[in-house]
Amino acid sequence: MKTALSIAGSDTSGGAGIQADLKTMTMNGVFAMSAITALTAQNTTGVQGIFEVTPEFLGMQIDSVFTDIRPDAVKIGMVSSVNLISVIAEKLTAYHAENIVVDPVMVATSGAKLISEDAVSALKEKLLPLATVVTPNIPEAEVLADMKITSPADMVTAAEIISKAYHCAVLCKGGHSMNDANDLLYDEKGAHWFRGKRIDNPNTHGTGCTLSSAIAANLAKGNDLETAVERAKEYISGALAAMLDLGAGSGPMNHAFDLKEEYTK
């Protein structure tokens, strides 16, 4: 069985972060492992508290995984401090990690900044050059490319700038306000659009975590990047289309929508 590691924060409500990553990787056919960057107290209405792990302990978690069950792919989610970013980069370099998917959680879809300027700089300098693919949303792509994105053509330009600056592939994600559900993959072969069908579901908590984890799982199984992205988009569409409705805010998707085994009855 192929394996994948998620390096991200915990989400008590189960819809995003480590919890979403483990569910997604499992449903996409790989054995999922984790290294937790922070504990959070959160639910569908917001984040009530964050307790960050120490860099030393994060490093120990990554060591524990790589020295016993080596991951075939690594997904990196939200990491909010320079010291944690540095440890992740140091460990992944030392272990020659492969198939690294970086979800650069820096800016919320609303435009609100989620991490400090120093952490953004560390992310650019230390993690993005290690990535196989980076998966920014529109606001994050604007930060990474240092330009405004107002059209599909701008998405292509921004993705090209990011790809050439950090020598990695870029999946620039569309959104409800820009280019709907169409995502752009830019790599050494150029630009490739993945057309998506917008699903009218307000419960979208954890979509970014889920997409990047599904890509990592598919890379771990040996799929090429285009196939991994295509399969990941199909999976997330299915999870949204299941129309799970939990919580008072923007709820989670049904990660297990395709689970039809005896033990779920």
Backbone hydrogen bonds, N-H to C=O, Kabsch-Sander energy under -0.5 kcal/mol:
donor,donor_aa,acceptor,acceptor_aa,energy
4,A,31,F,-2.5
5,L,73,A,-2.3
6,S,33,M,-2.5
7,I,5,L,-0.5
7,I,75,K,-3.1
8,A,6,S,-0.6
8,A,35,A,-1.4
10,S,38,A,-3.0
14,G,11,D,-1.9
18,I,9,G,-2.9
19,Q,16,A,-0.6
20,A,16,A,-1.5
21,D,17,G,-2.5
22,L,18,I,-2.8
23,K,19,Q,-2.0
24,T,20,A,-2.7
25,M,21,D,-2.9
26,T,22,L,-2.2
27,M,23,K,-2.6
28,N,24,T,-1.4
29,G,26,T,-1.7
30,V,25,M,-2.1
31,F,2,K,-3.1
32,A,30,V,-0.6
33,M,4,A,-2.3
35,A,6,S,-2.5
37,T,8,A,-2.6
39,L,51,F,-3.0
41,A,49,G,-2.8
42,Q,40,T,-0.7
43,N,46,G,-2.4
46,G,43,N,-1.0
48,Q,41,A,-3.4
48,Q,46,G,-0.5
49,G,41,A,-1.5
51,F,39,L,-3.3
53,V,37,T,-2.2
58,L,54,T,-2.2
59,G,55,P,-2.4
60,M,56,E,-1.9
61,Q,57,F,-2.0
62,I,58,L,-2.2
63,D,59,G,-2.5
64,S,60,M,-2.5
65,V,61,Q,-1.8
66,F,62,I,-2.5
67,T,63,D,-2.4
68,D,65,V,-1.4
69,I,65,V,-1.6
70,R,68,D,-0.6
72,D,3,T,-1.8
73,A,3,T,-0.6
74,V,99,N,-2.0
75,K,5,L,-3.1
76,I,101,V,-2.9
77,G,7,I,-3.0
77,G,75,K,-0.5
85,I,81,S,-2.1
86,S,82,V,-2.4
87,V,83,N,-1.9
88,I,84,L,-2.4
89,A,85,I,-2.4
90,E,86,S,-2.4
91,K,87,V,-2.6
92,L,88,I,-2.7
93,T,89,A,-1.9
94,A,90,E,-2.2
95,Y,91,K,-2.3
96,H,93,T,-1.0
97,A,92,L,-2.4
101,V,74,V,-3.3
101,V,99,N,-0.6
102,V,100,I,-0.6
102,V,133,V,-2.3
103,D,76,I,-2.9
103,D,101,V,-0.6
105,V,103,D,-2.3
106,M,104,P,-1.3
108,A,112,A,-3.0
111,G,108,A,-2.4
114,L,106,M,-3.5
115,I,106,M,-0.9
116,S,80,S,-0.6
120,V,116,S,-2.1
121,S,117,E,-2.4
122,A,118,D,-2.2
123,L,119,A,-2.5
124,K,120,V,-2.3
125,E,121,S,-2.4
126,K,122,A,-3.1
127,L,122,A,-0.7
127,L,123,L,-1.2
128,L,123,L,-2.3
130,L,127,L,-1.6
131,A,127,L,-0.7
131,A,128,L,-1.2
132,T,100,I,-3.0
133,V,100,I,-1.6
134,V,169,A,-2.1
135,T,102,V,-2.3
141,A,137,N,-2.8
142,E,138,I,-2.1
143,V,139,P,-1.5
144,L,140,E,-2.5
145,A,141,A,-2.5
146,D,142,E,-1.1
147,M,142,E,-1.4
150,T,148,K,-0.6
155,M,151,S,-1.7
156,V,152,P,-1.8
157,T,153,A,-2.2
158,A,154,D,-2.9
159,A,155,M,-2.6
160,E,156,V,-2.3
161,I,157,T,-2.2
162,I,158,A,-2.5
163,S,159,A,-2.7
164,K,160,E,-2.4
165,A,161,I,-1.9
166,Y,162,I,-2.2
167,H,163,S,-1.4
168,C,163,S,-0.9
169,A,132,T,-2.1
170,V,186,Y,-2.6
171,L,134,V,-3.0
172,C,170,V,-0.7
172,C,184,L,-2.9
173,K,136,P,-2.6
173,K,171,L,-0.7
175,G,178,M,-2.8
178,M,175,G,-0.6
180,D,175,G,-0.6
182,N,179,N,-2.4
183,D,181,A,-0.5
183,D,194,F,-2.2
184,L,172,C,-2.7
185,L,183,D,-0.5
185,L,192,H,-3.0
186,Y,170,V,-3.0
186,Y,184,L,-0.5
187,D,190,G,-2.0
190,G,187,D,-2.3
192,H,185,L,-2.5
194,F,183,D,-3.1
195,R,193,W,-0.6
198,R,196,G,-0.6
200,D,198,R,-0.6
201,N,199,I,-2.3
204,T,202,P,-1.4
205,H,251,G,-2.2
207,T,204,T,-1.7
210,T,206,G,-2.4
211,L,207,T,-2.6
212,S,208,G,-2.1
213,S,209,C,-2.0
214,A,210,T,-2.3
215,I,211,L,-2.2
216,A,212,S,-2.2
217,A,213,S,-2.5
218,N,214,A,-2.1
219,L,215,I,-2.3
220,A,216,A,-2.5
221,K,217,A,-1.4
222,G,219,L,-1.7
223,N,218,N,-2.1
228,A,224,D,-2.6
229,V,225,L,-2.6
230,E,226,E,-2.4
231,R,227,T,-2.7
232,A,228,A,-2.1
233,K,229,V,-2.5
234,E,230,E,-2.0
235,Y,231,R,-2.3
236,I,232,A,-2.5
237,S,233,K,-2.0
238,G,234,E,-1.9
239,A,235,Y,-2.2
240,L,236,I,-2.1
241,A,237,S,-2.7
242,A,238,G,-1.0
243,M,240,L,-1.9
250,S,44,T,-1.4
251,G,249,G,-1.1
253,M,205,H,-0.6
254,N,239,A,-1.6
255,H,253,M,-1.1
257,F,254,N,-1.5
259,L,256,A,-2.1
260,K,258,D,-0.7
264,T,261,E,-1.4
265,K,262,E,-1.3
